[in-house]
Amino acid sequence: MAEQTTTGADRRTDVRTPIAGALRGEVMVYQPMAIKDISHGGAQVETAFPLLIDSLHDLRLELGDAAVIVKGRVVYCRIANVDPQTVRYRSGVEFTQPSNGVRALIAKFIDDLQISVSDM
């Protein structure tokens, strides 16, 4: 008995409709970033790629023992460093509508940082 295979089109439950022309979209890809400084309202980050001004991003911040995801709007982006292998970009990101829980974790992290700096 011959084995039957089904193609992707045969397994679909919904009919796909072709697009005449172009339909734009975006894909979110998580890339590493270095957080250079942080405040209650935003952060300065360094990346290997430029961030588009006024674009919105979900940022994953590791705040000591806690990690949070906060939405941020890019306020500025500039070249920070150029060497033969790489270009590094610095961007200012304003946190937009963080939840009360995220605000509290950021505030605690900042307080802990300031205490550890004052102990030095």
N, C-alpha and C positions, 0 to 999 in steps of 0.2 A: 504494500500500500504506500503510495507517495505521500510524503509529509507536506501539509499545506502551511504556508506562511501568510501572514497578513501584513500589509503595509501600514504605515502610519495613518494614511487616509482611510483605510478600512476600519481602523480602531476608533476613529474620532466619533464622538457623540454629537458634536456641533459642526455645522457646515461653516467653513472659512470663506470669507468674502474678500475677493481681490481689491486692492487699493489702486485707484487710478491716480497717478501722480505720486506725490510723496506724503507720507505721514511721519512726522518727527516724533522721536521718543528719546529717552535717556536711560542709561543703565547705571545703577549705583554699584560701585566696586570699592570695597574697603581696602585702603592703602595705609601703610604706617605713616605716622606724623610724630614730630617731636613737639611737645608743649614747652614753649620757652618761658612764658609767664601766664599767670591766671588771675582773674579778679572775680568778684561776684557776678559781673555782667558779661564777661567774655574772656578771651584768651588770645595770645599770639602763638601761632603754630608755624612749624617749618616742615615743608614737604619737598619732594623731588619733582613736583609738577605744579604749575600755577593753578590757583583757584579763581574762578570767575567772580568778579565783583558783583555783589547783590545776589549771588546764588545761595541757595539754602542747602545745608548738609546735615546729616545725622553724624554727630561726633561721639565716639566712644572714649571716655576719659577714665583712666585708672587712677583713682583717688585713694592712694594708700591701700587699705584692705577692701575698699568698695570700688566697683566699676559702674558707671552710669552712661546712659546715652542721652545726649541733649542736642536739640536742633540749634544750628547756628547760621547766621547770615554773614557772608564775607563782606567786610567793610573796606579793606584794602589788600593789595597783593603786590609784592615787589621782589626783585631778585636780591637775595641775601648774600650769595656766595657763588663764584664760578671757579672751577678748577678743570684740569684737562679731562677728567672723567665725568663730572656731574655739574649740574646747576641746582642750587637750593633756593627755594622761595619762602619768604616770610609773609604770612597773612594775618590780619586782624579779624577775629570772628566774634560777633556779638551773639550771645545766647538769646534765643527768642522763645519766650513763653515756657521757661523751665518749670516743672512741677514744684510744689512746695518741698517735697522729699528730695528732689535733686538740688534745689537751692540750699537746703539744710546740709547735705553732704558736701557741697562745694564750700560752704561757709566753714564747716568743721575742718575740712582739709586745709583751707587757707589759715585758719587759726592755728592748727597743728604746725604748719610750715613756719609761721611767724614765731611761735614758741621755740621751735628747734633752732631757728636762726638767732634768736635773742640769747639762747643758752650757749652759743659758741663764743 
